[in-house]
Amino acid sequence: MTRCTFYKLFILLCLSVAIICCLNGYFIHYLQSTTSQRELVESRKHGPRPYASRTTNLSHNPLAEKNNAHLVQAAILHKAASLKPVFRNKNPIYFKLKQPILDTFRLKPYNSSTIWRTVNAWPKRNEVIPALELRLGSVLAALQREPIRGVKNSRRGTQLKLVLELPGPQHVLFKPRWYQREEIINGTVYSGKDRHNAEIVSFHLAVILNLRSAPIAVGRSISLREHLPLVDDELRQTMLVIDNRQCVYGSCHYCRQSEPVCDDPITGTLEGAVLYTIPGKLVKYRSPWQRTYDTERKAEWETNGGYCTLVRRKLATETLLDLIDAAVFDFLIQNGDRHHYETRDERLLLLDNGKGFGNPFVDHLDILAPLYQCCMIRRTTWMRLTTFSGGAMTELLREIDRLDALQPLLTEAHYLALERRLLYVFSTVELCRQKHGNKLFK
């Protein structure tokens, strides 16, 4: 190797190290920065309120602030590549938890006359089921097997959902299948219709991560044709026959006669997710990190590096920590559509997870904005995440998913994506810890 070539390689190496240091340095500086009093006055004088549904603060060079967000996300990606082995190896605690968690999902016998009284007594604040509840297997079996006594249209949300009446009576939601497992949803993070398998896998993942605020969900196939006599008059008006298959399009914001779901031509059934209806009064709030749903317009949280300072003034710490838990969960499944959140006894529920698992090859890092803008997370959440490091999370998730009647629920690419995204969560918290130390854990 000539001396000239050696010098060139040396200079290139120095430049690479400088760029990497700049990215990490910028991220730390970003986390340290807060909005000055003058900026707050100006934003209140000229800009919209932070939670308005159509907010974009364009008075402080939005192009530069957008580039800042990209630098933060670049630092997250870089940090993930150099994480300590502890984040890539399995945690010994996992081996003690694996079997007890798996056993809760095994289907078990149930008493039809008491099963719903049992499950309806479980919810406490935002916990839908108790930890390591062995009777969960009985509830899953009941949701999957109990006869259907009535079918009607659900007005909840913007997409087609059916309300099934089971003996008891117990009313549950049914989200039908729209896509094949291998289909990839391109476009924005909120593109496409709800994925029924996403609801089921999200419930499994929520239990693994001890975020037991997602509705109990299980796969089930029903025959629209066989249950036609049980359909109410409103839903019956949206049912039609196409190529000798019974179909339905329902009544909702996005329901169209040209886009029905139909019984499968081979099995004669329609597969979907059955979701337990959580009892109690639920209150809906607009998310501070709501998107504009306009590709030409950014929300304030996308352009304001000090946005979390504004949120802290509006929300209780417990609510903010709930939103950060939800952000971590949503990032793993890639649900970028949590424009509102619902609470039970002032604690957040992980409802409507159907927009997850759309594209396993894309990671929308901005879903993590509540985490990297606020740099705080519950210590219990962090400990649980690290318990399932090194491939443990998807190892257990695969085994739970295989217990469902509709398995396989995900393609291999989605499981790989979950592990990749977990490393990005680790790297984000580690970057926060470089600046704040263990103060970020609440």
N, C-alpha and C positions, 0 to 999 in steps of 0.2 A: 504494500500500500504506500503510495507516495505521500510526502509530507503535506502537499496541498490538499489531497483527498482527506487526510486525517483532520486538518484544520476545518475543512467544510463540515465534516461529520460532527466535530466538536461544537462548532457554532450552532448547527441544527439541534443538537441535544440541549444546549443552553437555552435556545429559543423555546423548545418544547416545555422545559421545566418552568420557564418564566410564564408561559401561557397558563399552565396548570395552576401555578401559585396565584396568578391573577384571578382565576375562576373561583378558587376557594376563598381567597381574600375578599372578593366582591360579595360572595354569599354571606360571609360573616358580617361584612359591613352592612349588607342589606338587612340582616336580622337585627342589627344594632339600631338601625335608623328608626326614628319615629317622626310622626308628622309634627312640624313646628306649630306654635300657636298662630303664627301668621297664615300658614297654609290652611289651618282649620278655619280661621275667620274667612279667608277667601273662598274656601269650598262651600261654606255655609251661605256666604253672600251671593255667590254666582252659580254654585252647582246644586244639583238635586240632593234630596235626603238620601242617606246611604242605603235604605231598604226599598226605595222606589223601584217598581218593576221595570222601568225604562230609564235607567240611569247610566250616563257616561260623562265623566268629568274630563272635558277636553281643554281645560284652561292651563294645564301644567305639562305641556309637551307630551302627549300620549304616545308618540312614536318612540321617544326615548324610554318611557316607562315600560312600554311593551318589550323593548329590547332587554331591559333589566330583568323582566320575568324570564325571558329566554336564557339569560346568563345564569339565573338561579337554577333553572331546570337543567342546564348543562352541567352545573356543579353537582347536582344530585346524581346524574348519570355517571360522572367521573368518579365520585366518591363510592358509588356502588361497585366499581371495578377494583377498589382497593380496600374493601372491608376486611376486618379481622376475621380469622378462621372461625371464631365463635359464632359468627352470623351465617357461616356456610356449613357448619357441622350440626349434627343432631344434638339436641339438649337431652341429657340423661333423664330429666323430669318427664319428657315426652313418653318414654317407655312405660312409665307408671300410669299415665293418663289414657293411653291409646285404647286399651281394652275396655275400661269402664265407659268411655264415651261411645265406642262402637256398640257396646251391648245395649245402650239406650235406644238405638235405632232398629234393633231386631224386632220384627213383628211378633206380637204376643196376643193371646186370647183376651177377650174383653166382654163385659156384661153390658148389653145394649141398654138396659134400664138405668144404669148408673154412670156410664162412661162420660156423658156430657156434663153431668153434675160435677164429676171429678175434674175434668179439664177446665171448666168454667170457674172453678175455685182457685186455679193456679195463678192467674195474672196478679202481680203485685207491682204497682207503679208501672215501670216499663219492662218488667221481666215477665215474659209470656209463659215460660216453664221454669220449674225449679232446676237447680244444677244437678246433673247426673240423675235425672228422673227416669227410673226404669219403667214406669207406666206409660212413658212416651210411646213405646212400641205398641201398646194397646190402642192409643189414640190414632196412630198412623194406620193401624189395621182397620179401625172403624171408619176413618175418612175414606179409605180405599174400598171398603166392602159393604158398608151399610146401604140398604136399598134407597133409591131416590123416590120421594113421594110428590115432588113438585119441581117445576123449572120455570124461572122467570128471568127477565132482563134486569141487570144491575145498572143503576144510574151513577154508580161511583166511578170517578175517573173519566178519561176521554176515549177509552178503547173498549172493545167488546168484552164483556164479562157476564157470566150467567150466575144466578143464585140458585143453588140446589137446596131443596128442603129434604133433610134426612129425618128419620124417626126421632122423636124426642119432645117437640121438634127442635132440630138444630139446623140453622142456615149457614151454608158455607159458600165461598166463591169458587167458580170454575173458570180458569183462564185457558183458552184453547190453543192448540198448536198452530202456528203460522208458518214456521220454517223447518226444514230438515236440519239435522244436527250439523252437517258439514257446511251449511250455508254461512257465508261471511257477510256481515252487514257493513257496507262501505258508507262513507259520508261523514256527517258530524257525529259527535259522541252520543247524541240523542236520536239518531236516525232509526228508522224502522219501527215495526210493531213490537209489542211486548213478546218476550220469549218465555214460554211456560217453563222450560227446563231451567231458566235462570232463577225463577222463583224457588224451585225445589233445591237447587244447588246452593243458593244464597242462604236458605234456612239451614242446610247442613253446615255451611261454613260459619254462620253466625253462632251455632252451638259450639263448634270447635274453638272459636275465638272468645267464647264466653260472653258474647254480645247477644244475650237471650231475649232480644226485643223484636225479632223478626217473626212473622206469623208462621205457625206450623204449616208445612206444605208437603204434599205427597202426590206422586203421579197416579193418574187414573184414566182409564178409557171408558167413554160412555157412548151409547148409540142414540143419535138424535132421532132416528126413525122409531126405535122402540119406545122412546120416552115422549113421543109426539102427543099422546093423549094426556100427558101430565103438564103440558106447556100452557101458560096462561094466555089470555086473548091478545095482550099487547105484543108478546114475543112471537106468537103464532103469525101475526101479520108480517113479520120479517123472515119467515121461513119459506123456502122454495126448494124445488127439486131440479137438480142439474145432472144430466147423464145418469138418471136413475139413482142419484145419490141425494140423501136428505141434507140440506144446507141451511145456514142461518147467518144473518148479518147484524141483527140486533139494532138497538137504538142508542146511539152515543154520539159524541162530537165528531169522531173520525169514522163512524160506521157508514158504509156505503153498500148499496145493493150489488154493485159491481165487484165487491170484495168480500164474499162470504167465506165461511169455513164450512167444510163438508165432511160427512162420514167417509172414511177410507174405502176405496172401491174393493179392496181385498178383504180387510177385516170387518168392514161394516161399522166401524167405531171411530170416534174422534178422541184423540188423546189430549190430555191437558193436565194442568196442575190444580189440585183442590187445596184451597187455603182456608184454614180455620179463621173464623171471624172473632176478633178480640173483643170481649165485652167491656162495658164501661164507656164513659164519655171521652171522646177523642176531640182534641182541639187542634186546628190547623193554623200554621204560621208560614209566612213567606220566608224562604231561606235568605240570609244575608249574602250568600254566595250564589244567588240565582243568576242564571244566564239570561241574556237578552233575547236569545233565539233569533238573532238577526246577525248574519255574517258580516254586515257592514258596520256594526255598532258594538262596542265593548261595554261591559258592565263596569261599574266603578271599581270593584275588587280586582278587575283585570288590569287596571291602569294606575291604581293608587298603591304604592309600596307600603304606606302606613295605614292601610285599610283596617287592620285588626284593632288599631287604637280606637277607631270609631265603633267597631262592633262591641268591644269591651264596655263601652259606655252605655250600651243599650241592653246587653244581655247579662244574666247572672252567670257566674263562673261555671256552675254545674251545667247549665244549658250549653255554654260554649264548649265545654269538654264533651258533652253528648254529640255536638255537631262535628267535633274533631274525630271522635270515634267513628261517626258515620262517614266522614271523609275518607278515613283509612279503609273502612269496609268497602265504600263505593269505588275507591281506586283499585282495590284488588279485583273486583268484579267488573270494573269499568262502567259503572252506572253514573253518567254525567247528567242525569235528568231529575235530580232531587230539588226541583224548583220550590217546593213547599215541604215542610215536615210536620208530622202530627205527633202530639204528645198525649200521654195518659198520666194523670196526676203530675203534670208539669215535667215529665221525663219523655225523651224522644223515643219513638218507635221506628224500627227499620221496615217501613211499609213500601210497597210498590218497587220491587227490585227487578221487574221484568225487562228493563233496558240493559241489564248486565249481559256479559258474554256475547257481545256482538262481533268483535273483531279481535282475535287473539294475537295479531301481529302489530297492533297499535296500542301505545300506552299514553293516555291523555294525562300528563303530569299535573295539569292545572286542577284536576279534581282534588289534589293534595293541598291546594292553596290554604285552607284553614289551618293545616298543620305547619306549613313552612312560613306563613305570614304571622301566625300567633306564637309559634315555637313553644307549645305546651301540649302535654298529653297525660292521661291518667297513668300512674305507675302500674296499676293492675293491667291496663291494656297493653302497655309495653312489655311487661313480664309474660303476658300470655302470647304475644306475638313472638317473642324470642324463644318461648317454649317449643314453638313449632317451626324452628329454623332448619336449614339443611335438608329440605325435601320432606320433612315430617308432615307439614300441613297438607300437601297433596297426596301423600301416601295414605293418610287417614281418610281424606276426602274421597279418594277413589274407592276405598272399601265401603264407605257409607253409601256412596252413589250406587254401587253395585247391588245394594239391598232394595233399591226402588224398583217398582214394577216396570217402569219405562226405561230402565238402563239399557244401553249406555246413555248417560245424560250429557256428557261433554266429549269433545274430541280431545286427542292427546295434546294438540296445540294449545288448548285452553288451560290445561293443567300446567304446562310449561310456562305459560304466560303468568299464571298465579305466582309461581315461584320467582320469576323475574321481577314482578311488581313488589313482592315482599322484600326483596333486596333494596328496591328503591325507597320503600318505607324506612328500612333500617338506615340507609344512607342519609335520608332527610333528617331523621332524629339525631344521628351522629353529628351532622353539620350543626344542628341547633345546639347540641351539647358542647361543641367546641367553643361556642360563645357564652352560653348560659350555664354550663355545667349541669349538675343534677337538679338545678332549680326548675328546669322545664318539666320535671315529673311532679304531678299533682296527686 
